[in-house]
Amino acid sequence: MKAAYIERFGGPEVLQYGDLPDPVAAPDEVIVNVHAASVNAADWKFRSGEYARHAQVKFPQIPGRDFSGVIAAVGASVGDLKTGDAVFGVLEPGKEGTYCEKIAIRAAVIAKKPQRLSHVDAAALALTGLTAIDSIEGTLQLKRGETILIQGGAGGVAGFAIQFAKYLGARVVTTASAANIDYVRGLGADQVIDYNAQDFTKVVKDCDAVFDTVGGDVVQKSFAVLKPGGRAAFIASGAQAPKPERTNVTALRPPVPRSRAAMERIAQLFEAGAIRPPEVKLFRLAQAAEAHRLSQGRHFRGKLVFQVR
């Protein structure tokens, strides 16, 4: 099969494109012919060797965590999916490997793709939706009538989170560059702060919750806008939640577990019209290095997606 892969950790230039062996399904797995796979920040962090758990991996390694495609074969113990089913999903925690034409994955963690959703859009919604739902509903437990600040609203996860928080009945404040203000308003944001022109801590206060997808200098400043008893969830600050300088707020790190039910929830939200796919920029697998450079620069909106087939 064709794949984008690495033979060592490093910058975008270590990404190669070529042939690797086809995967083989275990009894509880299916083989999926990948039609689309998205680019996530986790992919270039993996490529650069940032994750300690990958210190002893054997090369070559294929990056990528989410995908959409069609089942080509099923393992002996799989009875609820069949060859020809269009599915989408996210690889299990600690696993990489969707920048390729075929993957093997446990049937229990993938779901059927809505017919009206293209493979490209399904891939764009997979990990973003999984992360946003677990962060907003599972971790922050956002309630109707509460106010949430979502940092970096034009990104894939944050864009889904804006729509989902509005669906839950919350008031949504978000940060974005001037070029993306109309985009995030279109997703449903009630208030948008141009982070290049305004200090959000001077504009926002008494939030019930913060969802930070940016990291860096934004982290400690995010705690400042919370009311006493407020909570903040972080996905760009490592495996552990950052420690707040305040003692009357809570910092949380969403676990983002994989399951078929979680993927079906994304499908249901799409079918109900509660969320729509993000703006997408397409690449070929052979352009993986270019896609990683753009992703790592963080100055884009929506999602970067490989159209594999």
KAVENCOR-V89569 format. One record per run of one state. SS is the DSSP state (alpha for helix, beta for strand, coil for the rest). FROM is the first residue (numbers start at 1). TO is the last residue. If there is no record, write none. Layout:
SS FROM TO
SS FROM TO
This chain:
coil 1 1
beta 2 6
coil 7 11
alpha 12 14
beta 15 19
coil 20 28
beta 29 39
coil 40 40
alpha 41 47
coil 48 51
alpha 52 54
coil 55 60
beta 61 61
coil 62 65
beta 66 74
coil 75 85
beta 86 90
coil 91 99
beta 100 100
coil 101 101
beta 102 106
alpha 107 109
beta 110 112
coil 113 118
alpha 119 139
coil 140 146
beta 147 151
coil 152 154
beta 155 155
alpha 156 167
coil 168 170
beta 171 176
coil 177 177
alpha 178 187
coil 188 190
beta 191 194
coil 195 199
alpha 200 203
coil 204 206
beta 207 212
coil 213 217
alpha 218 224
coil 225 225
beta 226 234
coil 235 249
beta 250 252
coil 253 259
alpha 260 271
coil 272 279
beta 280 283
coil 284 284
alpha 285 297
coil 298 301
beta 302 307
coil 308 309
